[in-house]
Each structure stands twice: as C-alpha cells, then as structure tokens.
Amino acid sequence: MFPSSGSIPFALVLLALIPSMAVAQAGPSDRLRPDPASVSRGRSVYAGGCINCHGLDVKGTADGPDLIRSVAVLRDNEGSAIGPAMEALADHLTLSGSDLRDMSHFLRQEVEITSRNRNAMMPPDVLTGDRDAGRAFFDGDGGCSACHSPGGDLAGIGARMSPVNLQQRLLFPRSGRETPSRVTVRFPQRAPISGTLEFVDDFFVSLTDQSGTYHSFRRVGGIEVAVEDPYQAHWDLLERITDRNIHDVVTYLETLR
C-alpha cells in the first residue's frame, strides 16, 4: 500500500499533506466509527497489498512506517486523508473507492484498539505471531522440546494460561513455585555436599540437604560451587530470541488446549 522503495517516504508525504488537508479533516464530533463489515473487508485489502511493509500489527517494519502514528490515518474519514497520501506517492497501490473506505475503517479500528490497550486493565493482544513458525522454533532453534512436550508438561497450557501470562512465563519462568536450583559445594579435603540452593553470592553459599539440614559456607580458597539452574535454558534463550520468535511461540502454545 505505502511502499518505501523507489518512492517518497510515506511519513514525509503525510507531513507535506497536513496544511492542505487540515480544513477538511474530521474533528472529534464526526470521527469515523468503524463498521465491522467494512473492517473485515479492509483487513483483507491491507493483507493483500500493505502487510509486507507495514507489518501484521500495522505498526511498521524496516520497509514501512508505523500507520498507527500516521497523521493521515489519525485524521482520516473514509479515505479523506489516506487517499491523497497514497496518490502522492510516486509508486503506490491503486485502490477503488470502496476498498479505500474499507481500509479507512480497518485502520481506524487498529488505532482504537491500540489506544484502548494503553489501559493497564486491558492487556495487549500478543497473539500476533505465526503458529507454524512457533512450532518450528519450539522444536528446532529454540530448543524448547529438549525439556518440554506439547503432550506432556504443556498439555492444555493454552487453556490454563492467558496469552500474556504465557509470554511472561516463556521469558521469565520463575514464579516462586517451580523447581528450585540445586547446588554442589566441593571442598579440598572433605566430601562434597549437595542440596537445594538457598543463597549464593561472591562470599557465601547456603543450601538445604536431602535430610532437611541447613548449611552455610564461606567461599574461601579451594571451595568450588556448582549451581544447577533448571531454567538456565530460558536465561540463555533471552540472549538470542527475537520479538518475532516470542510472538510465534506464544501463538503456538495458545493452541495447546
């Protein structure tokens, strides 16, 4: 819809159009009310010619600007602003009058959804990824299947947890009730001791052994401390997982019902 390659950047076009369009733009009293049928048709139009540059969530990519923050989109009423903006591009997608109006309704709804999601009482929609890509990452590069199984520990996870909570637990799995870390302390002249990690820093380490006895040791020369964190794979994943990977995996996990 609003290509950037070989054309005037859409954001610059919008800035240039503001003076000439200001008088004709809809004010607060006649703001466009999205019609569900038009929104549905407009979504199809957007998917057919705009999504590659402006993204699945209409918030832009490296190839196209964020339309949620576009002056033309914010001022638009049934194509009154986005139509001239498109025509000003040197290389643009030509839409019929009806498609342009449907696009206007779709974009208005996206703006309003984003605005409502600023309220902390309404969490944002994080199901914006690709289910199949999420499954592929889960089984492949993500390494998730080494510890988790859709038919085992994750069976029904999509019904038990909201998408927002799924995303949070994917990135930060500890909630105080999960498997604790274990630690082994090795000494120069005595048998090592292992147990549940209670505390560790550069100076001390403490643990509770299998019998329930608490131990605390100073980390002096010759003492080796080996911590086994069951969530280490999650911490390592934070170094390389992308936003797209996150949304894809969450979208996949939500289908496990």
Secondary structure, DSSP 8 states (H G I E B T S, - for coil): ----TTS--HHHHHHHHHHHHGGGS--GGG-----HHHHHHHHHHHHHHTHHHH-TTSS-BTTB--STT-HHHHH-STTTTHHHHHHTSSS-----HHHHHHHHHHHHHHHHHHHHTTSTTS------S-HHHHHHHHHTTT-GGGT--TTTTTTTHHHHS-HHHHHHHHHS---SSS---EEEEE-SSS--EEEEEEEE-SSEEEEE-TTS-EEEEE--TT-EEEEE-TTHHHHHHTTT--HHHHHHHHHHHHT--
